[in-house]
């Protein structure tokens, strides 16, 4: 439970480390970009897991939950 909480906090604060959208919060990446990664394959490691979760949040229209967490923890 604690690890899930910290994972969400980390996701809320994580910015894209490379590419066209470098420096943009993961949760604010354009949906088409996340879908492209979904089809291509997410990166390995924590970043890939975070991007996969962003995909799920965007798919279900729940991005504001992560934005609220970012507000509360930054």
C-alpha positions as CSV (number, residue, x, y, z in Angstrom):
1,X,0.0,0.0,0.0
2,X,2.8,2.5,0.9
3,X,4.7,1.6,-2.3
4,X,1.6,2.2,-4.4
5,X,1.1,5.6,-2.8
6,X,4.8,6.5,-3.4
7,X,4.5,5.2,-7.0
8,X,1.6,7.6,-7.6
9,X,3.5,10.5,-6.0
10,X,6.5,9.8,-8.2
11,X,4.3,9.5,-11.3
12,X,2.7,12.8,-10.5
13,X,6.1,14.6,-10.3
14,X,7.8,12.7,-13.2
15,X,8.6,14.6,-16.4
16,X,9.4,13.0,-19.7
17,X,13.2,12.6,-19.8
18,X,13.7,12.6,-23.5
19,X,12.2,13.1,-27.0
20,X,9.8,15.6,-28.4
21,X,8.0,16.1,-25.1
22,X,11.1,16.2,-22.9
23,X,10.3,18.2,-19.7
24,X,6.5,17.7,-19.8
25,X,4.8,15.9,-16.9
26,X,4.0,12.4,-18.0
27,X,0.3,12.9,-17.1
28,X,0.2,15.8,-19.5
29,X,1.7,14.0,-22.5
30,X,-0.7,14.0,-25.5
31,X,-2.9,10.9,-25.6
32,X,-1.8,10.0,-29.1
33,X,1.8,9.9,-27.9
34,X,1.0,7.5,-25.0
35,X,-1.1,5.3,-27.4
36,X,1.8,5.2,-29.8
37,X,4.0,3.9,-27.0
38,X,1.3,1.4,-26.0
39,X,1.4,0.0,-29.5
40,X,5.2,0.2,-29.9
41,X,6.0,-1.0,-26.4
42,X,6.7,1.1,-23.3
43,X,10.3,1.6,-22.2
44,X,11.7,-0.8,-19.7
45,X,11.9,0.0,-16.0
46,X,10.0,2.5,-13.8
47,X,9.5,5.0,-16.7
48,X,7.7,2.3,-18.7
49,X,5.5,1.3,-15.8
50,X,4.6,5.0,-15.1
51,X,3.8,5.6,-18.8
52,X,1.6,2.4,-18.8
53,X,-0.3,3.8,-15.8
54,X,-0.7,7.2,-17.6
55,X,-2.2,5.2,-20.5
56,X,-4.8,3.7,-18.1
57,X,-5.5,7.0,-16.4
58,X,-6.0,8.7,-19.8
59,X,-8.1,5.8,-21.1
60,X,-10.5,6.2,-18.2
61,X,-10.4,10.0,-18.0
62,X,-8.7,10.1,-14.6
63,X,-5.8,12.4,-15.3
64,X,-7.0,15.0,-12.8
65,X,-6.4,12.5,-9.9
66,X,-2.7,12.6,-10.7
67,X,-2.7,16.4,-11.2
68,X,-4.2,16.8,-7.8
69,X,-1.5,14.6,-6.3
70,X,1.1,16.7,-8.0
71,X,-0.4,19.9,-6.5
72,X,-0.4,18.3,-3.0
73,X,3.2,17.1,-3.2
74,X,5.1,19.8,-5.0
